[in-house]
């Protein structure tokens, strides 16, 4: 009798996204991830979160300028 392979259950709050990228870009991103001691997937999520937060701040700043409100 062989041991069953443990199944890893992903949190339901995470969406699975498949992307296609040129091999050379993947290798570059892997090197950047390794520098930060992160997995490729975690590094990509971290970079995307950073971009989304910066974009959100820019939108909020623009909206507050338009309405004359302070943050």
HELIX and SHEET records of a PDB file:
HELIX    1   1 UNK A   23  UNK A   35  1                                  13    
HELIX    2   2 UNK A   40  UNK A   67  1                                  28    
END                                                                             
